Amino acid sequence: MMATHYRNTLADIIQDFDNNYLSRSTYEAIAWAGLGEIENNQSTVAWQNLTFAEQQAITNILNEHFFNGTSNCN
């Protein structure tokens, strides 16, 4: 329920914080981080309700921008 209810809110907050630097779909994918898959290869009901294509698109965006993206942190 939380993933369904708060996903757009989280995407809005991330997008505002980032000053709209990336596409909306990227912010929506980032909002899925922590809401989709959980420990031991289990997943939330909201994640399970997505099609495989939707899951793969989100995973690809997360891998590209969130987990493997560039960082300005030192």
VENJO-V318340 format. One record per residue. N is the residue number from 1. RES is the residue in one letter. PSI is psi as a letter, one per 40 degrees, with the letter a starting at -180 (none if undefined). D_LAST is the distance of its C-alpha to the last C-alpha in whole Angstrom. Layout:
n->N res->RES psi->PSI d_last->D_LAST
n->N res->RES psi->PSI d_last->D_LAST
//
This chain:
n->1 res->M psi->d d_last->37
n->2 res->M psi->d d_last->33
n->3 res->A psi->d d_last->32
n->4 res->T psi->d d_last->34
n->5 res->H psi->d d_last->35
n->6 res->Y psi->e d_last->31
n->7 res->R psi->d d_last->29
n->8 res->N psi->d d_last->30
n->9 res->T psi->d d_last->29
n->10 res->L psi->d d_last->26
n->11 res->A psi->d d_last->25
n->12 res->D psi->d d_last->27
n->13 res->I psi->d d_last->24
n->14 res->I psi->d d_last->21
n->15 res->Q psi->d d_last->23
n->16 res->D psi->d d_last->23
n->17 res->F psi->d d_last->20
n->18 res->D psi->e d_last->19
n->19 res->N psi->f d_last->21
n->20 res->N psi->f d_last->23
n->21 res->Y psi->d d_last->21
n->22 res->L psi->i d_last->22
n->23 res->S psi->i d_last->25
n->24 res->R psi->d d_last->27
n->25 res->S psi->d d_last->27
n->26 res->T psi->d d_last->24
n->27 res->Y psi->d d_last->23
n->28 res->E psi->d d_last->26
n->29 res->A psi->d d_last->25
n->30 res->I psi->d d_last->22
n->31 res->A psi->d d_last->24
n->32 res->W psi->d d_last->26
n->33 res->A psi->h d_last->23
n->34 res->G psi->e d_last->24
n->35 res->L psi->e d_last->28
n->36 res->G psi->c d_last->29
n->37 res->E psi->i d_last->29
n->38 res->I psi->a d_last->29
n->39 res->E psi->i d_last->29
n->40 res->N psi->f d_last->32
n->41 res->N psi->f d_last->32
n->42 res->Q psi->i d_last->33
n->43 res->S psi->i d_last->33
n->44 res->T psi->i d_last->34
n->45 res->V psi->d d_last->37
n->46 res->A psi->d d_last->35
n->47 res->W psi->d d_last->33
n->48 res->Q psi->d d_last->37
n->49 res->N psi->e d_last->38
n->50 res->L psi->i d_last->36
n->51 res->T psi->i d_last->38
n->52 res->F psi->d d_last->36
n->53 res->A psi->d d_last->35
n->54 res->E psi->d d_last->34
n->55 res->Q psi->d d_last->32
n->56 res->Q psi->d d_last->31
n->57 res->A psi->d d_last->30
n->58 res->I psi->d d_last->27
n->59 res->T psi->d d_last->26
n->60 res->N psi->d d_last->25
n->61 res->I psi->d d_last->23
n->62 res->L psi->d d_last->21
n->63 res->N psi->d d_last->21
n->64 res->E psi->d d_last->20
n->65 res->H psi->d d_last->18
n->66 res->F psi->d d_last->17
n->67 res->F psi->d d_last->16
n->68 res->N psi->e d_last->16
n->69 res->G psi->i d_last->14
n->70 res->T psi->i d_last->12
n->71 res->S psi->h d_last->8
n->72 res->N psi->e d_last->7
n->73 res->C psi->i d_last->4
n->74 res->N psi->none d_last->0
//
